[in-house]
Amino acid sequence: MTAFGRLWGRAPLWRTSVIVTLGALGMAAFYPTPALKKAMPWLPGSAPGAARNNSGFGASQSDGQEMQPGDASNLGDQVAVPDPGIVEHGSIAIAGRILPLPAGDWHPILTSRSGAHGEISQQVLARTDRGVVSGVIVVRSTQQPVPADLAEQLETPCHDDRNYAAHILDKPDVSQECSYTGNAVLENQSVSSDPFITAAFNRMHTLGFPIPNLMINMGWYYAAAAGNGMAHIETVETLVAPIERGSRQLLAPQQYWSKASVHKNPEASQFIDALDRWMIGWSRVLRQGFDGTLDTATLVPPLINDPSAPQPS
């Protein structure tokens, strides 16, 4: 008999403690607190008071599942965990619109539906190249019109003075659009304090995805007026890694990636200038996907090749 077996037979108090501990861990997994469920959304249970997840909500078309009509009536925030082994190319569908994808292999990491009636869909995808994360996309898109004041809140990053560049186009009572570039530093394993984004980065770390400690964000925001103070909205944050091929080594030391210093280093300056040029054409493609006018046959190089796009071996 092993030492564990002898202890199990001779120490009833210790044996009871082990059983109670394992039972408590099981209960925590299947009935997690809201904070635990946000931190570890892949746990099997639902937080108290949360609606049951529908495994298809917010998923891309390739998941082959959609929420049934009427299911949205009870929705609060919900998170689903797609299979990261799925590989997406070209474009995906979200909230009834088309989201074009830059070049490379994109893997779905996390999806969600939020809002009182599940009107906002969110998704995070990661691109891997030679085993390293070279890009991350965070997209939010509305299923139904939302109050225009929410649109103004989502537009806030466009006006950040730390951005390398920003392009803003406002057509009063018709639409608002902006695109911008800025850096995103990995802190506490995430690039954002947003719980959904943090949960997505936590899942990438859990899955063993090597993530660089700094990425450059090409943000795009669009709001189309829907009347009565309402708007249809989409935001797309495309983070690309300024790294050497196949490694997490930055092209330039981290201190050169601020707005004030980026043009003091030739590698950093070249990368940011290339991203600014790519952003102009890619913003047009994102807008076409929102409007329903995108011809996916046009998604070919060099249009889809961002500065971190995978290169042939």
N, C-alpha and C positions, 0 to 999 in steps of 0.2 A: 504493500500500500504506500502511496506517495505521502509526502509531508502534508500536502494540501488535503488529501483524503483523511489522514489521521486527525488534522485540525478540524475538519468539517464534522467528524464524528464526536470529538471530545469537547468542542466549544460551542454550545448551543446559542449563547449570546452573540458571539461573533457570526455564527451561521445566520441568525436572524437579521443581524445588521447588513450582511451581504445581500440577503433576499430583499430587504426593504430598500436598500440603495439601488439595486437593479430595477425594482419596481418603480421607484421614483424617477429614474432616468427614462424609463419607458413612458411614464405618464407625461414627463416634460416634452418628450418627442412628439407624442400624439395629441397633446393638449398644451402647446407652447404659449407663453405669454406673447403679446404683440411685439415687444422689444426683441425677444428671442427669435420669433418668426421673421422679423425684418432682417436680423443679423444673419440668420441661416434659413433662407426661404426654401431650401430643398428638404427641410424636415417634413415628414409625412402628414402631420396633423395641421389643423387650422387654429389660429389664435381665437380665444374666446370672443364671441360676438361677431366674428368675421364670417362672411358668406363662404360657402364651400367653393373651392376652385373648380372651374371648368377647364379641363386640360387643354382646350383649344383656343381659349380667348387670347387675343392679341398676337396670335402666332402668324408666321408668314404662310403664304399659300402652300409652300412645300410641306408644311406639317400635316395638311390634309384634314384639318379639323376647324370648325367654326362654331361660335356660340349660337345657340338656337334663338330665334326671335322670342322676345318676352323675357329671356333670362336676365336682361339688364335691369329689371325693375328693382331688384334688391341689392344691386352691386355697391359695395364700398371699394376700397383699394384691394386688388387681387393680384397675385403674382403667380406665374407659371414657369416651370423649368423645362425648356425644350432640350432635346438630345444634342449635345455639343458636337457629336460626330457628324451631324448634317453639314453639308457644304453648299453654300449658296453662291451663285454667280449671276451677273447681269443685273437682276432687279428682284425685289420682293414686293408683295402687296401688304399694305397696312392701312387700316381704316378706310378701305375702299379706294385707296390711291396706290400709285406705283412709286416705289422708292428705288432709284437707280443705285447701283453699287460700284465703287471704284474697282480696279483690277484686283484679282487675287481670290483666295479661298476664304470666304466669310462664314463663321460659325455662330449660330444663335446661342446667346448666353442666358438671357432673361427676358420675359415679356410681362406686361401687366395691363390691366384696365383700371382706371380710377375715375373719380367723380361720382356725384350722387346717382347718376344713371349709367355709369360706365362709359361716359362720352369721350374719354381721353385714352388712347392706346399708346403704349410705350414699348420700345424694344431696344435691346443692346446686342450688337454683334461684334465679334472680334475676328481680325484677319491674322492668320499665321503665315510666316515665311521662314523656311529653314528652322522651324521649331520655335521661333520668337514672335511675339505679338508685334506686328508692324502697323496695325491700325485698329481703331475701335470706333463704332458708330453708335450714337445714342439718338434715337428718333422719337418724337412725340407728335401725335397727329390726332385731331378731333374727329370722332364719329358723327357728332352733331354740333351745331353752332353753340358757342359758349359766350359768356359776357365779354364785351370788348375790353373791360378793365383788366381781365386776365391776359388778353393779348398784350397790353402795355407792360404788364409784369414780366412776361416772357421775353420782351424785347430789351430788357435792361442790359444784358451782356453786350449788346451792340454799341453801347455808349461808354464802355469801360475805357478810361484813358490809358490803360496798360496794353491795349490791343496794338498790334503792329500796324494794322490797317482796318478800315471799315468803309463799307459802301452802303448808303441808305437811300431808298427810293420810296417816297410817300405820295400816294395818290388819294387825296382827301375823299372820304366816303366810298372809296373803291377798294384800295388795298394798301398794305404796308409791307415793305420788304427790306431786309438788310442782310449783309454778309460781312464777316469779320475774321481776322486771324489773330490768335493770341496763344500764349503757352499755357500748359497745364502740367503742374508738377505733382508727381506721385507722393502723397503724404498719408501716413496711416493706411497704406495699401490701396488708396483711392485717389482720384483726381478731383473729387467733389464731396461736399457734405450732404448732398441729396441722398436720402436713404435708398432710393431705387438704384442709383448709380453705384453707391457704396456696396450694396448687396451684389450687384453684377461683378464688380471688381473682386469682392471676396470670393465669389464663386470661381472666377478665373484663377485666383491664387490657389484655391482648394483643388482645382482640376490640374494644377501644375503648369499653367500657361506663363512663361517667362515674360514679364512686362517691363519695359524700360522705365527709368525713373523720371523721365520728362517726355511729353508729347506736345505736338503743335496742333491746335484746334482750329479747324475751319468751320465756323458756325454759320448757319443759314436760318433765317426766320422769315415766315410769310404769314400774313393774315388777310383774308378776303372778307369784306363786309357782307353780312347776311341780313341786314335790316334790323330795326327795333333794338339797336344797341348790342347786337350779337355779331359773332364773326367765326369763320372757319380758320383754324390755325394749324401750322406745322412748323416744328423746329427740328433741325438736323445738325448734330454736332459730329463732325468727322475728324477724329484725332489720328494724326499720323506721326510715326516715330522717326525723328531725325537721327538714325543710327547707321552704323556700318552694316553691310549686308551679312545676315546670319549671326549677328551678335546684338547684345544690348549696349554696346559701347556707343556713346553719343559722338556725332561728327565733330563736335566742339565741346569744350568743358562747359559745365552747366552755367557758370557765371556769364557766359556770352549769349545766353538766350533771352535776356530781358530786352525790352524795347530800346533802352538807352545804349545797350552794348552790342546788339546783334550785328551791326555793321562794322564792328571792330575785328570780327573774325571772318575770313573769307568763306569758310565752309558753312558757317551759320548764315551769313548774309546770302549766299547763293541759294541755300535751301528755302529761306523765307521768301526771297524774290520769286523763286520757281512756284512756291505755293500760292502766292498772290496772283500770279498769272493763271495758274490752273483754276483758282477759285472763280474767276470771271466766267469761264465757260461752264464750270460745274454748277454754278448757281442757276444758270439758264436751264440746265438739264433738270435740276431739282424742281424748278418752277413748272416745267412741262409735265413732270410726274404728278405734281399737285393738281394742275389744271386738267389732266387727262389727255394731253396732246403729245405725250412722249412716244416716239417711235423707237422701241427697244433695239431695232436693227442698227440704229446709229451709235449704240454703245460699244464702240470699238476704239483701239488705240489710235492716236494719242489722247483722245478725249477722256478715257477712263483712267489714264496713268497719272496718278498723283506722284509727288516727289519720292514717296516711299514704296511705290508699287513694285511688286516682285519682278525681278529681271531674270531672263533665261540663264540657266546654269552654264 
